[in-house]
């Protein structure tokens, strides 16, 4: 089957290939299970809380290293 598909794709001109690409993209997007608005809000909140936590950890680590460097090389 792939030989038939490859020979069909090779026969298409530039606009035919672009059209085929967009039809395949739309076909794949129809298979996607999109989250509801509530799920999206929950996921967004989880990501923001996690990013805030990572920022806090990195900031504390940076503060400790800064104090350590000034103490050693002060």
Z-matrix of the N, CA and C atoms (Angstrom, degrees):
N
C 1 1.452
C 2 1.519 1 110.50
N 3 1.327 2 118.40 1 -35.37
C 4 1.457 3 119.74 2 -178.00
C 5 1.522 4 111.20 3 -66.06
N 6 1.362 5 117.25 4 -30.57
C 7 1.464 6 119.36 5 177.51
C 8 1.521 7 110.38 6 -65.30
N 9 1.331 8 116.25 7 -40.18
C 10 1.457 9 120.24 8 178.65
C 11 1.516 10 109.82 9 -65.24
N 12 1.314 11 116.48 10 -43.22
C 13 1.459 12 120.42 11 -179.93
C 14 1.517 13 110.59 12 -65.36
N 15 1.336 14 118.22 13 -43.10
C 16 1.461 15 121.05 14 179.63
C 17 1.517 16 111.01 15 -63.64
N 18 1.341 17 117.82 16 -42.08
C 19 1.457 18 119.53 17 -179.80
C 20 1.525 19 110.59 18 -67.61
N 21 1.342 20 117.20 19 -34.36
C 22 1.462 21 120.60 20 177.03
C 23 1.521 22 110.34 21 -67.18
N 24 1.334 23 116.68 22 -43.05
C 25 1.460 24 120.17 23 -179.48
C 26 1.518 25 111.25 24 -66.89
N 27 1.338 26 117.20 25 -34.55
C 28 1.466 27 119.74 26 -179.53
C 29 1.516 28 111.17 27 -68.81
N 30 1.340 29 118.48 28 -27.90
C 31 1.452 30 121.98 29 -178.11
C 32 1.526 31 112.22 30 -78.48
N 33 1.329 32 117.17 31 -18.69
C 34 1.462 33 120.66 32 -177.74
C 35 1.523 34 110.13 33 -74.87
N 36 1.336 35 114.76 34 143.98
C 37 1.467 36 118.65 35 175.07
C 38 1.527 37 109.11 36 -81.27
N 39 1.301 38 116.98 37 -175.36
C 40 1.465 39 121.54 38 -176.12
C 41 1.522 40 111.69 39 -58.23
N 42 1.327 41 117.74 40 -46.33
C 43 1.467 42 120.27 41 -178.15
C 44 1.526 43 111.30 42 -68.87
N 45 1.318 44 116.85 43 -33.54
C 46 1.460 45 120.26 44 177.00
C 47 1.512 46 111.42 45 -66.09
N 48 1.339 47 116.91 46 -39.35
C 49 1.465 48 120.51 47 178.69
C 50 1.524 49 110.76 48 -68.87
N 51 1.329 50 116.76 49 -39.94
C 52 1.474 51 120.07 50 177.73
C 53 1.527 52 109.46 51 -63.47
N 54 1.320 53 116.61 52 -43.65
C 55 1.463 54 120.84 53 178.91
C 56 1.525 55 110.82 54 -62.07
N 57 1.329 56 117.15 55 -43.16
C 58 1.460 57 121.21 56 177.71
C 59 1.522 58 110.93 57 -61.46
N 60 1.326 59 116.46 58 -41.94
C 61 1.466 60 120.83 59 179.08
C 62 1.528 61 110.76 60 -59.65
N 63 1.329 62 117.62 61 -48.53
C 64 1.464 63 120.27 62 -178.24
C 65 1.530 64 111.49 63 -66.77
N 66 1.323 65 118.19 64 -35.94
C 67 1.461 66 120.05 65 176.13
C 68 1.521 67 110.76 66 -63.96
N 69 1.328 68 117.01 67 -39.27
C 70 1.460 69 120.13 68 178.11
C 71 1.528 70 111.35 69 -68.66
N 72 1.330 71 117.27 70 -37.89
C 73 1.475 72 120.85 71 177.13
C 74 1.516 73 109.83 72 -62.12
N 75 1.332 74 117.43 73 -46.97
C 76 1.472 75 120.95 74 -179.70
C 77 1.524 76 109.78 75 -62.85
N 78 1.324 77 116.83 76 -40.30
C 79 1.461 78 120.56 77 178.67
C 80 1.526 79 111.18 78 -61.10
N 81 1.323 80 117.07 79 -42.13
C 82 1.470 81 120.43 80 179.00
C 83 1.524 82 111.04 81 -69.33
N 84 1.331 83 117.78 82 -37.39
C 85 1.467 84 120.33 83 -179.86
C 86 1.527 85 111.49 84 -66.88
N 87 1.317 86 117.77 85 -27.57
C 88 1.463 87 120.15 86 176.92
C 89 1.522 88 111.40 87 -68.80
N 90 1.324 89 117.56 88 -22.41
C 91 1.461 90 121.73 89 -179.65
C 92 1.535 91 112.27 90 -82.56
N 93 1.316 92 116.90 91 -14.00
C 94 1.459 93 121.08 92 -176.23
C 95 1.525 94 110.00 93 -71.92
N 96 1.320 95 116.02 94 137.23
C 97 1.466 96 121.07 95 174.31
C 98 1.524 97 106.39 96 -93.42
N 99 1.319 98 115.90 97 105.71
C 100 1.464 99 121.16 98 -176.45
C 101 1.522 100 109.90 99 -81.64
N 102 1.352 101 117.56 100 140.17
C 103 1.473 102 119.75 101 178.92
C 104 1.526 103 110.86 102 -72.64
N 105 1.328 104 114.76 103 154.96
C 106 1.458 105 119.54 104 174.79
C 107 1.531 106 108.49 105 -75.72
N 108 1.309 107 115.86 106 170.10
C 109 1.468 108 119.82 107 179.52
C 110 1.532 109 110.58 108 -61.62
N 111 1.318 110 117.35 109 -38.17
C 112 1.466 111 121.15 110 179.75
C 113 1.532 112 110.83 111 -66.53
N 114 1.336 113 116.77 112 -43.90
C 115 1.460 114 120.38 113 177.67
C 116 1.522 115 110.68 114 -62.71
N 117 1.317 116 116.07 115 -42.19
C 118 1.457 117 120.14 116 179.84
C 119 1.522 118 111.08 117 -62.58
N 120 1.326 119 117.15 118 -41.48
C 121 1.467 120 120.67 119 177.53
C 122 1.529 121 110.71 120 -63.61
N 123 1.324 122 116.45 121 -41.62
C 124 1.468 123 120.48 122 178.86
C 125 1.519 124 111.03 123 -63.63
N 126 1.323 125 116.31 124 -47.05
C 127 1.471 126 120.18 125 -179.75
C 128 1.526 127 111.16 126 -62.15
N 129 1.324 128 116.11 127 -40.43
C 130 1.461 129 120.14 128 179.18
C 131 1.520 130 110.70 129 -63.80
N 132 1.334 131 117.23 130 -43.51
C 133 1.462 132 120.81 131 178.92
C 134 1.524 133 111.15 132 -62.99
N 135 1.327 134 117.04 133 -42.16
C 136 1.466 135 120.63 134 179.02
C 137 1.526 136 110.25 135 -61.50
N 138 1.325 137 116.67 136 -44.62
C 139 1.470 138 120.27 137 179.87
C 140 1.525 139 110.45 138 -62.94
N 141 1.330 140 117.89 139 -44.09
C 142 1.470 141 120.55 140 -179.07
C 143 1.528 142 111.49 141 -64.44
N 144 1.330 143 117.10 142 -40.77
C 145 1.469 144 119.98 143 177.85
C 146 1.525 145 110.15 144 -64.59
N 147 1.320 146 117.47 145 -43.33
C 148 1.458 147 120.88 146 179.74
C 149 1.526 148 111.14 147 -63.53
N 150 1.330 149 116.98 148 -43.57
C 151 1.469 150 120.21 149 178.40
C 152 1.521 151 110.31 150 -62.81
N 153 1.325 152 117.52 151 -41.30
C 154 1.460 153 120.57 152 176.72
C 155 1.519 154 112.14 153 -61.31
N 156 1.336 155 116.35 154 -40.64
C 157 1.462 156 120.75 155 177.58
C 158 1.527 157 111.13 156 -63.15
N 159 1.318 158 117.03 157 -45.36
C 160 1.468 159 120.62 158 179.70
C 161 1.526 160 110.48 159 -64.02
N 162 1.321 161 117.52 160 -40.23
C 163 1.467 162 120.78 161 177.06
C 164 1.526 163 110.08 162 -60.76
N 165 1.334 164 117.11 163 -43.24
C 166 1.464 165 120.68 164 179.38
C 167 1.528 166 111.36 165 -63.25
N 168 1.321 167 117.94 166 -44.04
C 169 1.462 168 121.56 167 179.82
C 170 1.523 169 110.74 168 -63.09
N 171 1.326 170 117.17 169 -46.08
C 172 1.465 171 120.75 170 179.73
C 173 1.523 172 110.66 171 -64.71
N 174 1.328 173 117.38 172 -38.82
C 175 1.470 174 120.54 173 179.24
C 176 1.529 175 111.33 174 -64.33
N 177 1.328 176 117.20 175 -43.56
C 178 1.469 177 120.75 176 178.05
C 179 1.526 178 110.06 177 -63.60
N 180 1.320 179 116.47 178 -44.06
C 181 1.462 180 120.95 179 178.51
C 182 1.532 181 110.36 180 -60.99
N 183 1.332 182 117.31 181 -42.08
C 184 1.461 183 121.80 182 178.10
C 185 1.525 184 110.94 183 -64.28
N 186 1.317 185 117.13 184 -41.78
C 187 1.465 186 120.98 185 179.29
C 188 1.526 187 110.79 186 -62.80
N 189 1.320 188 116.62 187 -44.14
C 190 1.469 189 120.65 188 179.25
C 191 1.525 190 110.89 189 -62.72
N 192 1.341 191 116.70 190 -45.66
C 193 1.466 192 119.37 191 179.28
C 194 1.528 193 111.81 192 -64.78
N 195 1.326 194 116.91 193 -37.62
C 196 1.465 195 120.24 194 178.00
C 197 1.522 196 110.62 195 -62.74
N 198 1.333 197 117.71 196 -46.95
C 199 1.469 198 121.33 197 178.40
C 200 1.524 199 110.72 198 -61.07
N 201 1.341 200 116.55 199 -41.55
C 202 1.452 201 121.66 200 -179.98
C 203 1.537 202 111.21 201 -63.61
N 204 1.318 203 116.84 202 -43.98
C 205 1.478 204 120.48 203 -179.64
C 206 1.524 205 109.69 204 -66.01
N 207 1.340 206 118.31 205 -42.99
C 208 1.479 207 119.09 206 178.80
C 209 1.527 208 111.90 207 -66.85
N 210 1.334 209 117.16 208 -31.57
C 211 1.455 210 119.90 209 177.44
C 212 1.523 211 111.02 210 -69.80
N 213 1.361 212 116.26 211 -41.02
C 214 1.475 213 119.82 212 -179.08
C 215 1.521 214 111.25 213 -72.86
N 216 1.329 215 117.32 214 -46.44
C 217 1.455 216 120.44 215 -173.87
C 218 1.527 217 112.22 216 -101.80
N 219 1.313 218 118.07 217 -3.83
C 220 1.435 219 126.84 218 -175.93
C 221 1.447 220 118.41 219 -32.62
